[in-house]
Structures are given as C-alpha cells and as structure tokens.
Amino acid sequence: METHGWDGLDEFVAVVEAGGFLRAAQRLRVSSSHVSRQIARLEERLQARLLYRTTRRVSLTEAGQAFYVRCQRLIEERNQAFQAVSDLNSAPTGLLRMTAAVAYGERFIVPLVNDFMGRHPRLRVEIELTNRTLDLVQEGYDLAIRLGRLNDSSLVATRLAPRAMYLCAAPEYLARYGRPHTLSELAQHNCLIGTSDVWTFRQDNREHSIRPTGNWRCNSGEAVLDATLRGFGLCQLPDYYVLEPLRQGRLVSLLETNQPPNTAVWAVYPQRRLLSAKVAQLIEALKAGLAQRPEYRPVSALRR
C-alpha cells in the first residue's frame, strides 16, 4: 500500500474527537470541504471505510475504531518528538526529583547538580541521598544515580563514568602479614568489610565471589579507606576512593589479574517514550562533569 505520510490523520482524529466535520474544521482552522476531502483520500488509500456519515452524526466503523486508537498514539508521539527537539534549545524548568547513594552523591553528584542549577535558575531540584534502592516509578523520581551492576531491567540506563574495584592494603600491613598471591590466601588475612558481604573477582575468565572475614566492619567507604590506610587489613573499594592513595604509595594494589570486570556509574530513569529535556541535559552535564574529576584520570602506573 502506498502511503502519503501524515495526510488525513490529523483530520480523521479531529472529526472523531469533535464529533463532526464542521467542528473538526473549526478546530483545525481549515474548511470542512478540506477535511472531507482528506478523509476520503485516506479511506481510499486504506481501502476501508473509517466513518459512518449521516446528516445528524458521524460514527466510527470497526476499522475506524482500530485505526483511531493507533492514530491517537502516532500523533501523540509525533507531537512529543517535536516538543523534545524544541525543548533541547530551551532552558530546563520545573521540578526534577532525583536520588543517589549518600557518599557518592555528596562527593560527586550534588556539586555537579549545583553547577547545573546555577546555569538554569528556573529549574527546581529535589535530591534524596539514600543507600536504599528506591522504586523510581512508585515514588515519583525522574532520575537515579546507581553504582555497579544494574539488576532492574524496567529502567533505562546511561553510563556516566567507569567504576573499577581495587583490592588494596597499606604497605605497613603487607610488611607485617605478607602479600596474598591467590584468592584462596584471602582467608588468611583480615578483611575490612564495607556495605557488601561479598567481594567479587575474576578467576578463569569468570566472575568469582568470596565472603571475606575480618574483625572490622562499617557501611561507609571513607571509613573503610581510613582503616585500610591505618594498616588494619585488606579492603575492596571502588577506584574513586583509592586511586589517589595508590598513586601516592600509601596503598598497594593486590591481585590485579583477578580484578573484577569494570562496572560503571549509571544514570537510570523510568522507561518512557521520550526523555524530558531537563533530565537529558542534566545527564549530559553529569557525564561531562565526572570526566573532569581527578578520580577518573587514567592511571598510567600504580605503585606496587
């Protein structure tokens, strides 16, 4: 079947919603003869009658009802697409609700959001910093910043930055207790445990998990880092906590051949036909801002 773009679709939907040709023509600001002609051509192309016409009323045929439902969706998405392109050239406005993990949010995300707010003063932002995984749809959030691997397939994700996990210890600890050379030797060491009960590694080209044991635990990455720097034991922490101490020689990277595959820092948002301009622009601002952070500079050589 040969098609002619959008010809007749707007007229057809207007007739159905207005309940007649004259009112549809008034809504579209065209003549009623134009509306009638466009719908006649549309029915001819489709080889199907869409409307029953009488002197008093217009009603849908069975084919017309099925076609109307799809036309509504098409026109809505077309209008949203035009609006999205238009919005990209306009300043973000309105309320944007987002969430992030407490420590990472305080250190990395909130300053970048504040920079963005400074450039767009008509935007309002509500940020919930929590280590709970919130239901974005149920709780009405536009955006979440999540770390590591994603499990929720109902969300759309954009990668903001890399995230590598490092097994580390202070030189003082290694001088006292020796350096582990295999994953099995970790059981002989004091492991400083953070928010996760499981440490993940790569072994034989597969992901391998262990449950570390030790005499110290805290649900704060900064606290785990401090205990590690004091020589209390081994830790496994993301790159943004440990890269600077590694460069300075205050920490030593261990079992690097078993380093787990890089995960990432993600911006996630509910599945929608089109992402709002304010969220899209903030995501790009976060991506650009994180790329400038010294914690994400490439590491050419770490002291061992």
Backbone as CSV, one residue per row, in Angstrom:
resi,resn,N_x,N_y,N_z,CA_x,CA_y,CA_z,C_x,C_y,C_z
1,MET,0.845,-1.196,0.000,0.000,0.000,0.000,0.875,1.238,0.000
2,GLU,0.660,2.144,-0.919,1.395,3.396,-0.966,0.886,4.309,0.145
3,THR,1.802,4.971,0.841,1.411,5.879,1.920,1.820,7.289,1.586
4,HIS,1.168,8.239,2.221,1.439,9.656,1.987,1.661,10.352,3.324
5,GLY,2.595,9.822,4.101,2.950,10.450,5.362,1.758,10.593,6.298
6,TRP,1.563,11.823,6.778,0.542,12.099,7.766,-0.754,12.592,7.139
7,ASP,-0.858,12.579,5.815,-2.042,13.127,5.149,-3.319,12.481,5.668
8,GLY,-4.217,13.293,6.187,-5.529,12.829,6.616,-5.623,12.376,8.055
9,LEU,-4.497,12.078,8.707,-4.558,11.546,10.075,-5.075,12.594,11.056
10,ASP,-4.541,13.812,10.967,-5.000,14.862,11.872,-6.478,15.172,11.650
11,GLU,-6.900,15.198,10.400,-8.309,15.478,10.087,-9.208,14.366,10.616
12,PHE,-8.775,13.120,10.445,-9.565,11.983,10.913,-9.733,12.027,12.435
13,VAL,-8.655,12.226,13.163,-8.720,12.276,14.623,-9.560,13.466,15.081
14,ALA,-9.432,14.590,14.399,-10.215,15.775,14.771,-11.706,15.536,14.587
15,VAL,-12.106,14.871,13.514,-13.519,14.569,13.279,-14.063,13.676,14.387
16,VAL,-13.288,12.642,14.744,-13.736,11.714,15.792,-13.878,12.457,17.123
17,GLU,-12.879,13.255,17.473,-12.897,13.909,18.782,-13.887,15.069,18.833
18,ALA,-14.089,15.755,17.715,-15.031,16.880,17.691,-16.459,16.431,17.436
19,GLY,-16.607,15.225,16.912,-17.942,14.695,16.662,-18.571,15.153,15.363
20,GLY,-17.808,15.715,14.457,-18.375,16.150,13.177,-17.353,16.876,12.337
21,PHE,-17.656,17.025,11.050,-16.723,17.634,10.107,-16.593,19.141,10.339
22,LEU,-17.698,19.812,10.597,-17.656,21.259,10.751,-16.839,21.652,11.983
23,ARG,-17.106,20.993,13.114,-16.362,21.321,14.333,-14.884,20.939,14.192
24,ALA,-14.596,19.838,13.475,-13.208,19.465,13.225,-12.514,20.526,12.386
25,ALA,-13.207,21.030,11.375,-12.628,22.073,10.520,-12.348,23.334,11.336
26,GLN,-13.257,23.685,12.238,-13.042,24.863,13.084,-11.842,24.672,13.999
27,ARG,-11.707,23.460,14.538,-10.573,23.178,15.411,-9.256,23.288,14.644
28,LEU,-9.220,22.781,13.419,-8.000,22.786,12.610,-7.804,24.075,11.827
29,ARG,-8.848,24.938,11.849,-8.814,26.212,11.122,-8.628,26.002,9.623
30,VAL,-9.409,25.083,9.101,-9.464,24.827,7.659,-10.936,24.723,7.275
31,SER,-11.212,24.546,5.992,-12.598,24.409,5.544,-13.079,22.984,5.772
32,SER,-14.411,22.840,5.916,-14.976,21.497,6.101,-14.803,20.663,4.846
33,SER,-14.774,21.321,3.676,-14.555,20.567,2.438,-13.140,19.993,2.402
34,HIS,-12.175,20.725,2.959,-10.798,20.197,3.037,-10.768,18.954,3.927
35,VAL,-11.439,19.014,5.081,-11.469,17.865,5.988,-12.109,16.670,5.297
36,SER,-13.235,16.881,4.646,-13.941,15.799,3.965,-13.075,15.186,2.881
37,ARG,-12.398,16.043,2.122,-11.558,15.562,1.025,-10.389,14.732,1.548
38,GLN,-9.745,15.184,2.634,-8.600,14.461,3.187,-8.994,13.092,3.716
39,ILE,-10.155,13.018,4.364,-10.588,11.726,4.905,-11.000,10.787,3.786
40,ALA,-11.621,11.324,2.753,-11.985,10.484,1.602,-10.734,9.891,0.967
41,ARG,-9.693,10.683,0.842,-8.431,10.182,0.274,-7.777,9.150,1.191
42,LEU,-7.891,9.397,2.498,-7.335,8.440,3.464,-8.055,7.103,3.356
43,GLU,-9.380,7.110,3.287,-10.145,5.867,3.147,-9.819,5.166,1.830
44,GLU,-9.582,5.950,0.801,-9.231,5.354,-0.494,-7.881,4.665,-0.407
45,ARG,-6.927,5.298,0.251,-5.603,4.676,0.397,-5.682,3.403,1.221
46,LEU,-6.493,3.439,2.268,-6.617,2.282,3.150,-7.529,1.189,2.584
47,GLN,-8.306,1.561,1.575,-9.295,0.635,1.020,-10.236,0.133,2.119
48,ALA,-10.653,1.087,2.972,-11.553,0.741,4.077,-12.341,1.981,4.476
49,ARG,-13.615,1.776,4.827,-14.416,2.878,5.336,-14.120,3.052,6.813
50,LEU,-13.823,4.298,7.219,-13.474,4.603,8.605,-14.637,5.217,9.374
51,LEU,-15.524,5.929,8.675,-16.595,6.672,9.330,-17.936,6.389,8.678
52,TYR,-18.968,6.283,9.508,-20.346,6.309,9.029,-20.815,7.758,9.094
53,ARG,-21.341,8.274,8.000,-21.779,9.666,7.964,-23.289,9.701,7.763
54,THR,-23.979,10.454,8.612,-25.399,10.739,8.403,-25.558,12.252,8.517
55,THR,-26.734,12.725,8.279,-26.971,14.178,8.364,-26.836,14.679,9.793
56,ARG,-27.031,13.782,10.765,-27.011,14.213,12.172,-25.727,13.877,12.905
57,ARG,-25.070,12.803,12.534,-23.908,12.395,13.329,-22.886,11.633,12.487
58,VAL,-21.694,11.558,13.053,-20.593,10.787,12.463,-20.168,9.750,13.495
59,SER,-20.008,8.511,13.083,-19.583,7.459,14.000,-18.520,6.590,13.330
60,LEU,-17.786,5.876,14.156,-16.683,5.053,13.671,-17.164,3.684,13.219
61,THR,-16.590,3.197,12.140,-16.755,1.798,11.766,-15.829,0.956,12.635
62,GLU,-15.901,-0.346,12.517,-14.997,-1.214,13.274,-13.549,-0.942,12.874
63,ALA,-13.318,-0.804,11.552,-11.973,-0.486,11.072,-11.550,0.895,11.574
64,GLY,-12.496,1.834,11.577,-12.200,3.179,12.033,-11.805,3.218,13.497
65,GLN,-12.476,2.406,14.321,-12.156,2.364,15.751,-10.727,1.888,15.973
66,ALA,-10.348,0.786,15.285,-8.988,0.256,15.429,-7.955,1.265,14.917
67,PHE,-8.289,1.935,13.816,-7.359,2.903,13.223,-7.219,4.134,14.117
68,TYR,-8.321,4.555,14.726,-8.315,5.746,15.577,-7.379,5.574,16.767
69,VAL,-7.408,4.403,17.405,-6.555,4.150,18.564,-5.086,4.315,18.184
70,ARG,-4.718,3.778,17.032,-3.323,3.862,16.597,-2.955,5.280,16.167
71,CYS,-3.908,5.960,15.519,-3.642,7.336,15.098,-3.409,8.250,16.305
72,GLN,-4.205,8.063,17.353,-4.000,8.853,18.569,-2.566,8.718,19.070
73,ARG,-2.079,7.445,19.126,-0.735,7.181,19.622,0.320,7.812,18.708
74,LEU,0.114,7.673,17.406,1.070,8.227,16.451,1.171,9.743,16.570
75,ILE,0.022,10.397,16.647,0.017,11.856,16.717,0.610,12.335,18.032
76,GLU,0.300,11.628,19.119,0.873,11.993,20.418,2.392,11.887,20.389
77,GLU,2.910,10.788,19.832,4.354,10.602,19.786,5.006,11.599,18.837
78,ARG,4.344,11.899,17.733,4.889,12.907,16.822,5.002,14.255,17.523
79,ASN,3.953,14.643,18.232,3.962,15.935,18.916,5.013,15.974,20.023
80,GLN,5.160,14.834,20.718,6.186,14.765,21.755,7.577,14.880,21.153
81,ALA,7.766,14.257,19.988,9.070,14.331,19.328,9.405,15.766,18.945
82,PHE,8.433,16.477,18.376,8.653,17.881,18.032,8.953,18.703,19.282
83,GLN,8.216,18.420,20.363,8.395,19.176,21.601,9.765,18.911,22.211
84,ALA,10.203,17.644,22.121,11.502,17.295,22.691,12.629,18.043,21.999
85,VAL,12.561,18.110,20.666,13.587,18.837,19.923,13.537,20.315,20.280
86,SER,12.339,20.848,20.407,12.185,22.244,20.771,12.719,22.511,22.168
87,ASP,12.455,21.578,23.103,12.877,21.754,24.489,14.393,21.755,24.634
88,LEU,15.085,21.016,23.739,16.536,20.943,23.847,17.186,22.304,23.673
89,ASN,16.489,23.200,22.993,17.028,24.538,22.769,16.527,25.543,23.808
90,SER,15.774,25.066,24.801,15.237,25.965,25.812,15.811,25.606,27.173
91,ALA,15.772,26.547,28.092,16.329,26.332,29.426,15.454,25.371,30.220
92,PRO,16.053,24.418,30.953,15.273,23.496,31.781,14.467,24.251,32.841
93,THR,13.231,23.838,33.028,12.365,24.454,34.036,11.590,23.362,34.761
94,GLY,10.908,23.756,35.840,10.062,22.823,36.568,10.850,22.016,37.583
95,LEU,10.183,21.006,38.140,10.754,20.191,39.211,11.401,18.932,38.651
96,LEU,12.601,18.632,39.126,13.290,17.385,38.794,13.633,16.685,40.103
97,ARG,13.109,15.474,40.285,13.366,14.711,41.510,14.352,13.598,41.195
98,MET,15.410,13.506,42.004,16.437,12.505,41.740,16.954,11.922,43.044
99,THR,17.672,10.806,42.934,18.218,10.134,44.103,19.605,9.599,43.768
100,ALA,20.435,9.463,44.810,21.783,8.917,44.652,22.225,8.341,45.987
101,ALA,23.252,7.493,45.956,23.831,6.965,47.190,24.440,8.107,47.993
102,VAL,24.458,7.953,49.314,24.821,9.065,50.186,26.241,9.568,49.919
103,ALA,27.235,8.716,50.087,28.626,9.172,49.994,28.966,9.633,48.579
104,TYR,28.599,8.829,47.589,28.914,9.203,46.209,28.129,10.445,45.807
105,GLY,26.904,10.532,46.260,26.093,11.698,45.931,26.671,12.972,46.510
106,GLU,27.061,12.915,47.783,27.626,14.105,48.431,28.921,14.546,47.756
107,ARG,29.749,13.581,47.407,31.092,13.903,46.918,31.120,14.254,45.430
108,PHE,30.300,13.564,44.639,30.416,13.705,43.184,29.187,14.333,42.522
109,ILE,27.998,13.882,42.924,26.806,14.239,42.163,26.245,15.602,42.550
110,VAL,26.062,15.844,43.837,25.433,17.100,44.262,26.211,18.333,43.795
111,PRO,27.545,18.363,43.886,28.242,19.549,43.362,27.974,19.799,41.882
112,LEU,27.884,18.724,41.079,27.616,18.890,39.649,26.173,19.341,39.411
113,VAL,25.240,18.815,40.214,23.853,19.277,40.111,23.766,20.754,40.487
114,ASN,24.511,21.155,41.510,24.508,22.564,41.909,25.067,23.457,40.809
115,ASP,26.114,22.988,40.119,26.634,23.735,38.966,25.559,23.894,37.903
116,PHE,24.843,22.812,37.652,23.773,22.815,36.645,22.661,23.776,37.049
117,MET,22.299,23.748,38.340,21.281,24.664,38.850,21.708,26.123,38.685
118,GLY,22.994,26.377,38.892,23.486,27.732,38.739,23.323,28.254,37.325
119,ARG,23.390,27.350,36.359,23.217,27.753,34.954,21.751,27.810,34.558
120,HIS,20.889,27.143,35.335,19.462,27.069,34.979,18.620,27.394,36.217
121,PRO,18.542,28.650,36.598,17.872,29.030,37.858,16.366,28.793,37.862
122,ARG,15.752,28.548,36.705,14.305,28.283,36.685,13.992,26.817,37.014
123,LEU,15.017,26.007,37.133,14.833,24.593,37.469,14.768,24.424,38.982
124,ARG,13.890,23.525,39.448,13.827,23.149,40.866,14.258,21.685,40.978
125,VAL,15.095,21.389,41.950,15.613,20.034,42.112,15.385,19.555,43.539
126,GLU,14.912,18.326,43.674,14.833,17.646,44.972,15.725,16.414,44.893
127,ILE,16.716,16.314,45.794,17.673,15.210,45.780,17.520,14.397,47.057
128,GLU,17.286,13.115,46.911,17.208,12.188,48.050,18.484,11.356,48.065
129,LEU,19.342,11.588,49.057,20.550,10.786,49.199,20.250,9.633,50.147
130,THR,20.309,8.440,49.632,19.999,7.255,50.421,20.703,6.062,49.805
131,ASN,21.077,5.108,50.636,21.676,3.872,50.131,20.636,2.799,49.852
132,ARG,19.353,3.126,50.076,18.280,2.215,49.681,18.043,2.326,48.175
133,THR,17.670,1.238,47.541,17.313,1.264,46.122,15.834,1.606,46.024
134,LEU,15.545,2.829,45.626,14.171,3.309,45.587,13.477,2.879,44.301
135,ASP,12.171,2.720,44.382,11.350,2.440,43.208,11.042,3.778,42.532
136,LEU,11.681,4.034,41.408,11.570,5.352,40.774,10.152,5.656,40.340
137,VAL,9.473,4.668,39.787,8.111,4.887,39.285,7.157,5.076,40.450
138,GLN,7.226,4.158,41.422,6.303,4.189,42.547,6.477,5.450,43.385
139,GLU,7.723,5.907,43.535,7.996,7.040,44.404,8.175,8.355,43.649
140,GLY,7.971,8.317,42.338,7.906,9.548,41.559,9.228,10.243,41.303
141,TYR,10.295,9.465,41.084,11.597,10.066,40.788,11.837,10.093,39.277
142,ASP,12.472,11.174,38.823,12.815,11.303,37.409,14.131,10.618,37.077
143,LEU,15.029,10.517,38.068,16.397,10.092,37.781,17.032,9.511,39.032
144,ALA,17.861,8.476,38.844,18.657,7.929,39.946,20.078,7.712,39.453
145,ILE,21.041,7.906,40.345,22.436,7.595,40.056,22.757,6.304,40.798
146,ARG,23.124,5.270,40.051,23.387,3.967,40.662,24.777,3.482,40.297
147,LEU,25.334,2.676,41.186,26.722,2.239,41.077,26.792,0.735,40.902
148,GLY,27.765,0.292,40.110,27.988,-1.139,39.969,27.222,-1.744,38.822
149,ARG,26.619,-2.912,39.076,25.841,-3.599,38.052,24.363,-3.326,38.273
150,LEU,23.630,-3.272,37.176,22.201,-2.978,37.253,21.401,-4.268,37.159
151,ASN,20.385,-4.363,38.001,19.529,-5.550,38.004,18.120,-5.271,37.500
152,ASP,17.694,-4.011,37.545,16.312,-3.662,37.211,16.187,-3.398,35.715
153,SER,15.651,-4.366,34.972,15.547,-4.238,33.520,14.408,-3.319,33.106
154,SER,13.597,-2.858,34.054,12.487,-1.967,33.712,12.939,-0.521,33.582
155,LEU,14.214,-0.263,33.879,14.742,1.096,33.815,15.658,1.260,32.606
156,VAL,15.742,2.486,32.116,16.672,2.825,31.052,17.941,3.358,31.705
157,ALA,19.114,2.973,31.206,20.372,3.355,31.840,21.300,4.045,30.851
158,THR,21.979,5.077,31.336,23.031,5.756,30.584,24.304,5.714,31.417
159,ARG,25.397,5.252,30.835,26.664,5.144,31.549,27.278,6.528,31.714
160,LEU,27.554,6.905,32.955,28.138,8.213,33.240,29.653,8.167,33.376
161,ALA,30.160,7.096,33.959,31.595,7.019,34.242,31.968,5.560,34.502
162,PRO,33.250,5.227,34.358,33.676,3.865,34.692,33.682,3.664,36.205
163,ARG,33.773,2.417,36.595,33.881,2.107,38.023,34.615,0.775,38.147
164,ALA,35.851,0.824,38.619,36.652,-0.382,38.808,36.856,-0.618,40.300
165,MET,36.876,-1.877,40.685,37.071,-2.245,42.079,38.525,-2.669,42.298
166,TYR,39.114,-2.179,43.395,40.509,-2.488,43.715,40.598,-3.190,45.067
167,LEU,41.410,-4.253,45.113,41.790,-4.889,46.370,43.090,-4.221,46.811
168,CYS,43.090,-3.675,48.022,44.227,-2.858,48.466,44.611,-3.173,49.906
169,ALA,45.828,-2.762,50.214,46.295,-2.780,51.609,47.392,-1.733,51.750
170,ALA,47.627,-1.295,52.965,48.716,-0.365,53.232,50.042,-1.125,53.238
171,PRO,51.137,-0.484,52.826,52.442,-1.160,52.865,52.785,-1.701,54.250
172,GLU,52.371,-0.984,55.305,52.670,-1.425,56.670,52.003,-2.772,56.978
173,TYR,50.764,-2.927,56.519,50.067,-4.203,56.749,50.787,-5.331,56.016
174,LEU,51.165,-5.094,54.777,51.810,-6.136,53.975,53.179,-6.494,54.541
175,ALA,53.884,-5.504,55.079,55.187,-5.794,55.688,55.031,-6.689,56.905
176,ARG,53.901,-6.539,57.614,53.666,-7.306,58.833,53.099,-8.695,58.551
177,TYR,52.173,-8.782,57.571,51.434,-10.037,57.371,51.673,-10.695,56.018
178,GLY,52.422,-10.069,55.156,52.677,-10.659,53.849,51.603,-10.283,52.839
179,ARG,51.929,-10.561,51.599,51.055,-10.181,50.491,50.346,-11.414,49.943
180,PRO,49.009,-11.376,49.774,48.320,-12.522,49.172,48.642,-12.623,47.680
181,HIS,48.849,-13.853,47.206,49.154,-14.068,45.791,48.042,-14.820,45.064
182,THR,47.087,-15.382,45.802,45.942,-16.069,45.203,44.691,-15.703,45.993
183,LEU,43.546,-15.929,45.372,42.289,-15.635,46.060,42.118,-16.506,47.301
184,SER,42.592,-17.730,47.245,42.426,-18.620,48.398,43.175,-18.107,49.627
185,GLU,44.235,-17.317,49.431,45.007,-16.791,50.553,44.288,-15.661,51.286
186,LEU,43.214,-15.121,50.710,42.499,-14.042,51.388,41.915,-14.507,52.709
187,ALA,41.618,-15.805,52.819,41.073,-16.339,54.070,42.056,-16.206,55.221
188,GLN,43.337,-16.016,54.904,44.360,-15.893,55.944,44.584,-14.432,56.363
189,HIS,43.826,-13.508,55.755,44.047,-12.084,56.023,42.824,-11.447,56.664
190,ASN,43.075,-10.363,57.378,41.992,-9.597,57.980,41.373,-8.703,56.895
191,CYS,40.104,-8.921,56.598,39.424,-8.164,55.546,38.508,-7.122,56.182
192,LEU,38.626,-5.908,55.714,37.824,-4.796,56.232,36.566,-4.704,55.379
193,ILE,35.426,-4.953,55.982,34.186,-5.152,55.230,33.356,-3.878,55.246
194,GLY,32.859,-3.511,54.091,32.018,-2.320,53.962,30.561,-2.688,53.829
195,THR,29.899,-2.117,52.831,28.453,-2.313,52.689,28.099,-3.693,52.150
196,SER,29.040,-4.359,51.486,28.725,-5.647,50.863,29.356,-6.795,51.626
197,ASP,28.599,-7.888,51.777,29.122,-9.097,52.414,29.952,-9.927,51.441
198,VAL,29.930,-9.547,50.160,30.578,-10.349,49.121,31.581,-9.491,48.368
199,TRP,32.766,-10.040,48.133,33.753,-9.397,47.261,33.796,-10.166,45.945
200,THR,33.864,-9.444,44.863,33.814,-10.059,43.537,35.159,-9.931,42.847
201,PHE,35.567,-11.018,42.177,36.834,-11.062,41.451,36.631,-11.760,40.105
202,ARG,37.699,-11.755,39.320,37.728,-12.538,38.083,38.670,-13.720,38.294
203,GLN,38.183,-14.912,37.943,39.025,-16.103,38.029,38.667,-17.030,36.876
204,ASP,39.683,-17.433,36.112,39.476,-18.295,34.940,38.450,-17.672,33.989
205,ASN,38.589,-16.350,33.784,37.709,-15.600,32.871,36.237,-15.647,33.276
206,ARG,35.996,-15.915,34.544,34.627,-15.910,35.056,34.586,-15.081,36.333
207,GLU,33.391,-14.588,36.636,33.224,-13.835,37.878,33.192,-14.807,39.044
208,HIS,33.934,-14.465,40.088,34.042,-15.341,41.259,33.823,-14.504,42.507
209,SER,32.982,-14.956,43.411,32.668,-14.210,44.623,33.165,-14.955,45.856
210,ILE,33.625,-14.183,46.841,34.003,-14.763,48.133,33.346,-13.952,49.233
211,ARG,33.210,-14.564,50.404,32.713,-13.866,51.582,33.905,-13.580,52.490
212,PRO,34.344,-12.330,52.539,35.521,-12.002,53.343,35.215,-12.078,54.838
213,THR,36.241,-12.302,55.617,36.088,-12.330,57.075,37.128,-11.395,57.694
214,GLY,36.761,-10.793,58.805,37.680,-9.894,59.486,37.072,-9.366,60.766
215,ASN,37.834,-8.525,61.469,37.399,-8.027,62.780,36.884,-6.597,62.721
216,TRP,36.594,-6.087,61.508,36.204,-4.678,61.361,35.159,-4.566,60.267
217,ARG,34.144,-3.742,60.523,33.099,-3.547,59.509,32.464,-2.168,59.686
218,CYS,32.159,-1.505,58.560,31.452,-0.221,58.594,30.822,0.012,57.222
219,ASN,29.625,0.597,57.217,28.917,0.804,55.947,29.279,2.145,55.296
220,SER,30.514,2.581,55.488,30.996,3.824,54.887,32.299,3.548,54.154
221,GLY,32.352,3.906,52.865,33.580,3.711,52.099,34.731,4.531,52.643
222,GLU,34.460,5.754,53.064,35.519,6.597,53.625,36.084,5.982,54.890
223,ALA,35.207,5.395,55.709,35.676,4.759,56.944,36.515,3.520,56.631
224,VAL,36.096,2.731,55.625,36.882,1.560,55.217,38.257,2.014,54.727
225,LEU,38.289,3.078,53.943,39.563,3.597,53.436,40.470,4.024,54.587
226,ASP,39.930,4.720,55.562,40.736,5.175,56.695,41.328,3.993,57.450
227,ALA,40.516,2.964,57.691,41.012,1.782,58.406,42.095,1.078,57.599
228,THR,41.960,1.044,56.291,42.961,0.409,55.437,44.268,1.189,55.481
229,LEU,44.188,2.515,55.391,45.387,3.353,55.447,46.113,3.213,56.783
230,ARG,45.361,2.891,57.826,45.970,2.694,59.155,46.609,1.312,59.302
231,GLY,46.487,0.467,58.256,47.119,-0.844,58.297,46.324,-1.916,59.004
232,PHE,45.011,-1.728,59.127,44.191,-2.719,59.836,43.976,-3.990,59.022
233,GLY,43.994,-3.895,57.675,43.709,-5.072,56.865,43.547,-4.734,55.403
234,LEU,42.954,-5.677,54.658,42.703,-5.511,53.229,41.314,-4.917,53.013
235,CYS,41.164,-4.192,51.904,39.838,-3.703,51.542,39.602,-3.910,50.056
236,GLN,38.349,-3.934,49.665,37.985,-3.849,48.245,37.063,-2.649,48.094
237,LEU,37.552,-1.633,47.373,36.821,-0.379,47.233,36.836,0.087,45.782
238,PRO,35.857,0.918,45.398,35.850,1.473,44.044,37.019,2.433,43.823
239,ASP,37.350,2.634,42.564,38.500,3.448,42.165,38.514,4.847,42.765
240,TYR,37.343,5.494,42.842,37.342,6.885,43.276,37.731,7.054,44.749
241,TYR,37.727,5.970,45.522,38.225,6.050,46.895,39.752,5.869,46.957
242,VAL,40.294,5.011,46.105,41.658,4.530,46.349,42.697,4.983,45.330
243,LEU,42.311,5.553,44.190,43.311,5.855,43.168,44.362,6.846,43.656
244,GLU,43.949,7.871,44.378,44.928,8.846,44.852,45.897,8.236,45.862
245,PRO,45.416,7.492,46.882,46.370,6.826,47.783,47.274,5.823,47.059
246,LEU,46.743,5.178,46.001,47.584,4.267,45.222,48.684,5.036,44.498
247,ARG,48.341,6.177,43.914,49.350,6.992,43.230,50.417,7.488,44.206
248,GLN,49.978,7.778,45.420,50.899,8.315,46.431,51.741,7.232,47.104
249,GLY,51.416,5.966,46.853,52.126,4.870,47.502,51.639,4.572,48.900
250,ARG,50.555,5.198,49.327,50.004,4.941,50.663,49.192,3.657,50.691
251,LEU,48.794,3.170,49.520,48.143,1.872,49.379,48.845,1.096,48.268
252,VAL,48.684,-0.228,48.313,49.240,-1.115,47.288,48.083,-1.903,46.678
253,SER,48.045,-1.967,45.354,47.022,-2.733,44.654,47.422,-4.203,44.613
254,LEU,46.476,-5.096,44.927,46.758,-6.532,45.061,45.939,-7.352,44.063
255,LEU,46.459,-8.520,43.723,45.750,-9.492,42.878,45.115,-8.820,41.652
256,GLU,45.916,-8.036,40.941,45.364,-7.253,39.837,44.861,-8.128,38.687
257,THR,45.440,-9.319,38.518,44.938,-10.208,37.463,43.553,-10.745,37.803
258,ASN,43.157,-10.636,39.061,41.825,-11.075,39.485,40.844,-9.912,39.642
259,GLN,41.287,-8.730,39.241,40.400,-7.563,39.359,39.103,-7.815,38.603
260,PRO,37.946,-7.583,39.233,36.676,-7.873,38.538,36.477,-6.960,37.342
261,PRO,35.664,-7.391,36.385,35.389,-6.545,35.225,34.811,-5.213,35.676
262,ASN,35.188,-4.163,34.964,34.682,-2.838,35.318,33.166,-2.812,35.305
263,THR,32.629,-2.232,36.325,31.196,-1.948,36.332,31.054,-0.502,35.871
264,ALA,30.193,0.283,36.448,30.043,1.658,35.975,29.229,2.469,36.961
265,VAL,29.232,3.770,36.732,28.298,4.693,37.375,27.209,4.978,36.347
266,TRP,25.964,4.788,36.747,24.849,4.863,35.806,23.859,5.958,36.193
267,ALA,23.301,6.598,35.190,22.082,7.388,35.351,20.938,6.521,34.864
268,VAL,19.957,6.262,35.722,18.830,5.412,35.335,17.534,6.192,35.504
269,TYR,16.589,5.879,34.659,15.311,6.586,34.681,14.223,5.655,34.159
270,PRO,12.967,5.911,34.511,11.880,5.026,34.074,11.748,5.007,32.560
271,GLN,11.288,3.874,32.048,11.073,3.762,30.607,9.925,4.662,30.197
272,ARG,10.226,5.579,29.300,9.218,6.472,28.745,9.487,6.604,27.267
273,ARG,8.469,7.032,26.539,8.676,7.183,25.099,9.775,8.187,24.809
274,LEU,9.768,9.311,25.516,10.764,10.355,25.310,11.249,10.862,26.667
275,LEU,12.564,11.040,26.768,13.148,11.564,27.990,12.974,13.075,28.010
276,SER,12.553,13.617,29.161,12.354,15.058,29.248,13.673,15.783,29.049
277,ALA,13.592,16.995,28.495,14.802,17.752,28.174,15.626,18.053,29.420
278,LYS,14.966,18.365,30.547,15.726,18.728,31.752,16.541,17.539,32.261
279,VAL,15.966,16.328,32.177,16.699,15.141,32.613,17.827,14.839,31.622
280,ALA,17.540,14.915,30.328,18.556,14.644,29.313,19.735,15.606,29.449
281,GLN,19.447,16.880,29.674,20.521,17.866,29.802,21.329,17.660,31.080
282,LEU,20.653,17.294,32.175,21.378,17.037,33.417,22.281,15.813,33.267
283,ILE,21.803,14.764,32.617,22.624,13.569,32.404,23.889,13.930,31.643
284,GLU,23.763,14.721,30.592,24.948,15.131,29.824,25.886,15.977,30.682
285,ALA,25.326,16.831,31.529,26.154,17.658,32.411,26.902,16.789,33.426
286,LEU,26.234,15.766,33.977,26.882,14.858,34.921,27.998,14.074,34.240
287,LYS,27.740,13.591,33.047,28.745,12.823,32.303,29.985,13.676,32.044
288,ALA,29.774,14.910,31.594,30.901,15.800,31.310,31.632,16.186,32.594
289,GLY,30.880,16.442,33.663,31.495,16.840,34.914,32.321,15.735,35.542
290,LEU,31.812,14.502,35.532,32.567,13.391,36.110,33.847,13.127,35.334
291,ALA,33.813,13.329,34.009,35.006,13.098,33.189,36.143,14.042,33.567
292,GLN,35.811,15.191,34.186,36.826,16.167,34.582,37.377,15.916,35.986
293,ARG,36.759,15.005,36.725,37.205,14.767,38.094,38.569,14.078,38.097
294,PRO,39.467,14.468,39.001,40.786,13.819,39.050,40.699,12.331,39.369
295,GLU,39.631,11.915,40.074,39.484,10.492,40.413,39.309,9.619,39.180
296,TYR,38.900,10.223,38.054,38.669,9.442,36.842,39.766,9.644,35.801
297,ARG,40.888,10.251,36.219,42.016,10.348,35.303,42.563,8.951,35.052
298,PRO,43.020,8.670,33.817,43.626,7.354,33.560,44.837,7.134,34.459
299,VAL,44.967,5.911,34.921,46.089,5.571,35.795,47.166,4.928,34.939
300,SER,48.275,5.631,34.722,49.342,5.086,33.866,50.159,4.042,34.599
301,ALA,50.383,4.287,35.888,51.162,3.322,36.666,50.836,3.489,38.136
302,LEU,50.522,2.401,38.773,50.272,2.406,40.218,51.465,1.758,40.919
303,ARG,51.857,2.373,42.031,52.971,1.804,42.776,52.575,0.469,43.359
304,ARG,53.454,-0.448,43.261,53.206,-1.765,43.826,54.143,-1.995,45.009
